Structure formats: C-alpha cells, structure tokens
Amino acid sequence: MSSVAKKGVQQYLLLLQKHPLRTKAITAGVLSAISDIVSQKLSGIQKLQLKRLILKVLLGALYLGPVGHFFHLFLDKLFKGKKDTKTVAKKVVLEQVTISPLNNLMFMIYFGLAIEGRTWAQVKSKIKKEYPAVQYTSWTFWPIVGWINHQYLPLQLRVVFQSLVAFGWGIFLNLKAKSAAVALTKG
C-alpha cells in the first residue's frame, strides 16, 4: 500500500475513533451518493438528477449511518461483544428480523417518492405488492454479509463494511426497479 493510501486509512481510522457517529454518517452518505451516481448512469440517465442524488445522500447520512451505528452498539452491548458462532448467529438473526426489513422498507419509500415521483398511495400499493420479494431477496444475501461483519470485523468498522456492501446493493435495487418499470411499459 502506498504511503498516501496508508496515511489516508490511518486518518480515517482515527476519525472513526474520535468521531464515530459523524464519520459513519458521512461515509454512508458519500457511498450512497456514489451508488446513486453509478445507478443513474447504468440506468441510462444522461443528466445527473441532483434532487434524487441529494435525497440519497440524506438517506445514507441521516438514516443508514446513524441507525447502523446505534444498532451495532446495541448488539454488542446485548451480547457483551462475544464473537462465538452461537452469538454471531443470534446477532445475524436479530439483524435480519429487525433492521433488515426496516432498511428495505425505507429504501422502497425513498425510491418510490424521490426517484419514481409516485404519490404516497402509489408507494404504499407498490410496497404491498413488491416488498415481500425484495425482503426475500435481501434474506438470501444480507445474512452472509452480517455473518462476515459480526464474526470478523471490529465494532468500529461494521457500519463502514455494511455501507460498502450497500453501495452495490443500492445499485442492484435501482436496476431491478428500473427493469421492472421498463417491463411494465412494454407489457
């Protein structure tokens, strides 16, 4: 690793220690922004939609980063920082039945209102119809991420790791929603 990269990582880890909540919120916001920019480009959007981008940054910085921060603190306190197989399994299950459904619901609300420009009634209808499939897909992927996160990463890096994976997950959800919309217009 080059000295510049090494110094950057050291500075970031120092910020995580000094200002954990702020650093995780900013990280989640920045990664959400990059994910949305990539999603927009992959979806064929020529001119960057700034309102959409700002709303995605806010979702990351005001919701995903802080909620992840406090949720991981809660889990470590609840399970006293243990990392044995049984405890990790309990953490993953608890995460998948509480925060995972909430995160997917928040994303679907954001996507419906901010990106698709739907009314609240339309968003509720779409959630009622599509949420089970989104959550099922989530449960086929995120438990693996949760296992790696709780088993191998220190507490201070868990939200950062989830934010990095959510970067790709956000692109996947955007493209899935875009392909569903295209299929509807052709059908």
C-alpha positions as a Markdown table, in Angstrom:
| # | Residue | x | y | z |
|---|---|---|---|---|
| 1 | Met | 0.0 | 0.0 | 0.0 |
| 2 | Ser | 1.4 | 3.4 | -0.9 |
| 3 | Ser | 2.3 | 5.8 | 1.8 |
| 4 | Val | -0.5 | 8.2 | 0.8 |
| 5 | Ala | -3.1 | 5.4 | 0.9 |
| 6 | Lys | -1.8 | 4.1 | 4.2 |
| 7 | Lys | -1.9 | 7.6 | 5.7 |
| 8 | Gly | -5.5 | 8.1 | 4.4 |
| 9 | Val | -6.6 | 4.8 | 6.0 |
| 10 | Gln | -4.9 | 5.8 | 9.3 |
| 11 | Gln | -6.6 | 9.2 | 9.2 |
| 12 | Tyr | -9.9 | 7.6 | 8.6 |
| 13 | Leu | -9.5 | 5.1 | 11.4 |
| 14 | Leu | -8.5 | 7.9 | 13.7 |
| 15 | Leu | -11.7 | 9.8 | 12.7 |
| 16 | Leu | -13.7 | 6.6 | 13.4 |
| 17 | Gln | -12.3 | 6.6 | 16.9 |
| 18 | Lys | -12.6 | 10.3 | 17.6 |
| 19 | His | -16.0 | 10.9 | 15.9 |
| 20 | Pro | -17.6 | 7.5 | 15.2 |
| 21 | Leu | -21.2 | 8.6 | 14.6 |
| 22 | Arg | -20.2 | 11.6 | 12.4 |
| 23 | Thr | -17.7 | 9.5 | 10.4 |
| 24 | Lys | -20.1 | 6.7 | 9.8 |
| 25 | Ala | -22.9 | 9.0 | 8.8 |
| 26 | Ile | -20.6 | 10.9 | 6.3 |
| 27 | Thr | -19.3 | 7.6 | 5.0 |
| 28 | Ala | -22.8 | 6.2 | 4.4 |
| 29 | Gly | -23.8 | 9.5 | 2.7 |
| 30 | Val | -20.8 | 9.6 | 0.4 |
| 31 | Leu | -21.2 | 5.9 | -0.5 |
| 32 | Ser | -24.9 | 6.4 | -1.1 |
| 33 | Ala | -24.1 | 9.3 | -3.4 |
| 34 | Ile | -21.6 | 7.3 | -5.4 |
| 35 | Ser | -24.0 | 4.4 | -5.6 |
| 36 | Asp | -26.8 | 6.6 | -6.9 |
| 37 | Ile | -24.5 | 8.3 | -9.5 |
| 38 | Val | -23.5 | 4.8 | -10.8 |
| 39 | Ser | -27.1 | 3.7 | -10.7 |
| 40 | Gln | -28.2 | 6.8 | -12.7 |
| 41 | Lys | -25.6 | 6.2 | -15.3 |
| 42 | Leu | -26.3 | 2.5 | -15.6 |
| 43 | Ser | -30.0 | 3.3 | -15.9 |
| 44 | Gly | -29.2 | 5.4 | -19.0 |
| 45 | Ile | -29.9 | 8.8 | -17.3 |
| 46 | Gln | -27.8 | 11.3 | -19.2 |
| 47 | Lys | -28.0 | 14.3 | -17.0 |
| 48 | Leu | -27.4 | 13.7 | -13.3 |
| 49 | Gln | -30.6 | 14.1 | -11.3 |
| 50 | Leu | -29.4 | 16.4 | -8.4 |
| 51 | Lys | -32.6 | 16.2 | -6.3 |
| 52 | Arg | -32.5 | 12.4 | -6.4 |
| 53 | Leu | -28.8 | 12.4 | -5.5 |
| 54 | Ile | -29.3 | 14.8 | -2.5 |
| 55 | Leu | -32.1 | 12.7 | -1.2 |
| 56 | Lys | -30.0 | 9.5 | -1.5 |
| 57 | Val | -27.2 | 11.3 | 0.4 |
| 58 | Leu | -29.6 | 12.2 | 3.1 |
| 59 | Leu | -30.9 | 8.7 | 3.3 |
| 60 | Gly | -27.4 | 7.4 | 3.9 |
| 61 | Ala | -26.2 | 10.2 | 6.2 |
| 62 | Leu | -29.3 | 10.7 | 8.3 |
| 63 | Tyr | -30.6 | 7.2 | 8.4 |
| 64 | Leu | -28.3 | 4.4 | 7.3 |
| 65 | Gly | -25.1 | 5.6 | 9.0 |
| 66 | Pro | -26.7 | 6.6 | 12.4 |
| 67 | Val | -29.1 | 3.7 | 12.6 |
| 68 | Gly | -26.3 | 1.3 | 11.8 |
| 69 | His | -24.0 | 2.9 | 14.4 |
| 70 | Phe | -26.5 | 2.6 | 17.2 |
| 71 | Phe | -27.8 | -0.8 | 16.2 |
| 72 | His | -24.3 | -2.3 | 16.2 |
| 73 | Leu | -23.6 | -0.7 | 19.6 |
| 74 | Phe | -26.8 | -2.2 | 20.9 |
| 75 | Leu | -26.0 | -5.7 | 19.6 |
| 76 | Asp | -22.5 | -5.6 | 21.1 |
| 77 | Lys | -23.9 | -4.4 | 24.4 |
| 78 | Leu | -26.7 | -7.0 | 24.3 |
| 79 | Phe | -24.3 | -9.9 | 23.5 |
| 80 | Lys | -21.4 | -8.4 | 25.5 |
| 81 | Gly | -19.1 | -8.2 | 22.5 |
| 82 | Lys | -18.9 | -12.0 | 22.1 |
| 83 | Lys | -17.9 | -13.4 | 18.7 |
| 84 | Asp | -18.5 | -17.2 | 19.2 |
| 85 | Thr | -20.5 | -19.0 | 16.5 |
| 86 | Lys | -23.7 | -19.2 | 18.5 |
| 87 | Thr | -23.6 | -15.5 | 19.4 |
| 88 | Val | -22.8 | -14.4 | 15.8 |
| 89 | Ala | -25.8 | -16.5 | 14.6 |
| 90 | Lys | -28.1 | -14.7 | 17.1 |
| 91 | Lys | -26.8 | -11.3 | 16.0 |
| 92 | Val | -27.4 | -12.1 | 12.4 |
| 93 | Val | -30.9 | -13.4 | 13.0 |
| 94 | Leu | -31.8 | -10.4 | 15.2 |
| 95 | Glu | -30.4 | -8.1 | 12.5 |
| 96 | Gln | -32.4 | -9.9 | 9.7 |
| 97 | Val | -35.7 | -9.8 | 11.6 |
| 98 | Thr | -35.4 | -6.2 | 12.8 |
| 99 | Ile | -33.2 | -3.7 | 10.9 |
| 100 | Ser | -33.1 | -5.5 | 7.5 |
| 101 | Pro | -36.9 | -5.2 | 6.9 |
| 102 | Leu | -36.8 | -1.6 | 8.1 |
| 103 | Asn | -33.9 | -0.7 | 5.8 |
| 104 | Asn | -35.6 | -2.3 | 2.8 |
| 105 | Leu | -38.9 | -0.5 | 3.6 |
| 106 | Met | -37.1 | 2.8 | 3.9 |
| 107 | Phe | -35.3 | 2.3 | 0.6 |
| 108 | Met | -38.6 | 1.4 | -1.2 |
| 109 | Ile | -40.3 | 4.5 | 0.3 |
| 110 | Tyr | -37.3 | 6.7 | -0.8 |
| 111 | Phe | -37.3 | 5.1 | -4.3 |
| 112 | Gly | -41.0 | 5.4 | -4.8 |
| 113 | Leu | -41.3 | 9.0 | -3.7 |
| 114 | Ala | -37.9 | 10.5 | -4.7 |
| 115 | Ile | -37.0 | 8.6 | -7.8 |
| 116 | Glu | -40.2 | 7.5 | -9.3 |
| 117 | Gly | -42.2 | 10.5 | -8.2 |
| 118 | Arg | -45.1 | 8.4 | -7.1 |
| 119 | Thr | -47.8 | 9.6 | -4.7 |
| 120 | Trp | -47.8 | 8.1 | -1.2 |
| 121 | Ala | -50.8 | 6.0 | -2.1 |
| 122 | Gln | -49.0 | 4.6 | -5.1 |
| 123 | Val | -45.9 | 3.9 | -3.0 |
| 124 | Lys | -47.9 | 2.1 | -0.4 |
| 125 | Ser | -49.5 | 0.0 | -3.1 |
| 126 | Lys | -46.2 | -0.8 | -4.7 |
| 127 | Ile | -44.7 | -1.8 | -1.3 |
| 128 | Lys | -47.6 | -4.0 | -0.6 |
| 129 | Lys | -47.1 | -5.8 | -3.9 |
| 130 | Glu | -43.3 | -5.9 | -4.1 |
| 131 | Tyr | -41.9 | -5.7 | -0.6 |
| 132 | Pro | -42.1 | -9.5 | 0.1 |
| 133 | Ala | -39.9 | -10.3 | -2.9 |
| 134 | Val | -37.4 | -7.5 | -2.0 |
| 135 | Gln | -37.2 | -8.8 | 1.6 |
| 136 | Tyr | -36.8 | -12.4 | 0.5 |
| 137 | Thr | -34.0 | -11.4 | -1.9 |
| 138 | Ser | -32.4 | -9.5 | 0.9 |
| 139 | Trp | -32.6 | -12.6 | 3.2 |
| 140 | Thr | -30.7 | -14.6 | 0.6 |
| 141 | Phe | -27.8 | -12.1 | 0.6 |
| 142 | Trp | -27.5 | -10.0 | 3.7 |
| 143 | Pro | -27.2 | -12.8 | 6.3 |
| 144 | Ile | -23.8 | -13.7 | 4.7 |
| 145 | Val | -22.7 | -10.1 | 5.0 |
| 146 | Gly | -23.9 | -10.0 | 8.6 |
| 147 | Trp | -22.0 | -13.1 | 9.4 |
| 148 | Ile | -18.8 | -11.8 | 8.0 |
| 149 | Asn | -19.4 | -8.4 | 9.7 |
| 150 | His | -20.1 | -9.8 | 13.2 |
| 151 | Gln | -17.5 | -12.6 | 13.0 |
| 152 | Tyr | -14.5 | -10.9 | 11.5 |
| 153 | Leu | -14.8 | -7.1 | 11.8 |
| 154 | Pro | -14.3 | -4.9 | 14.9 |
| 155 | Leu | -17.3 | -2.9 | 16.0 |
| 156 | Gln | -15.9 | 0.4 | 14.6 |
| 157 | Leu | -15.8 | -1.0 | 11.1 |
| 158 | Arg | -19.1 | -2.8 | 10.9 |
| 159 | Val | -21.2 | 0.2 | 9.6 |
| 160 | Val | -18.4 | 1.0 | 7.1 |
| 161 | Phe | -18.4 | -2.5 | 5.8 |
| 162 | Gln | -22.2 | -2.6 | 5.5 |
| 163 | Ser | -22.1 | 0.8 | 3.7 |
| 164 | Leu | -19.6 | -0.6 | 1.2 |
| 165 | Val | -21.8 | -3.6 | 0.5 |
| 166 | Ala | -24.9 | -1.4 | 0.5 |
| 167 | Phe | -23.2 | 0.6 | -2.3 |
| 168 | Gly | -23.6 | -2.5 | -4.5 |
| 169 | Trp | -27.0 | -3.4 | -3.1 |
| 170 | Gly | -28.3 | 0.0 | -3.9 |
| 171 | Ile | -27.2 | -0.3 | -7.5 |
| 172 | Phe | -28.8 | -3.7 | -7.7 |
| 173 | Leu | -32.2 | -2.4 | -6.2 |
| 174 | Asn | -32.1 | 0.6 | -8.6 |
| 175 | Leu | -31.5 | -1.6 | -11.6 |
| 176 | Lys | -34.1 | -4.1 | -10.5 |
| 177 | Ala | -36.7 | -1.4 | -10.1 |
| 178 | Lys | -35.7 | 0.2 | -13.5 |
| 179 | Ser | -36.1 | -3.2 | -15.3 |
| 180 | Ala | -39.5 | -3.7 | -13.6 |
| 181 | Ala | -40.6 | -0.3 | -14.8 |
| 182 | Val | -39.4 | -1.0 | -18.3 |
| 183 | Ala | -41.2 | -4.3 | -18.4 |
| 184 | Leu | -44.4 | -2.6 | -17.3 |
| 185 | Thr | -44.2 | 0.0 | -20.1 |
| 186 | Lys | -43.6 | -2.7 | -22.7 |
| 187 | Gly | -46.4 | -5.0 | -21.3 |
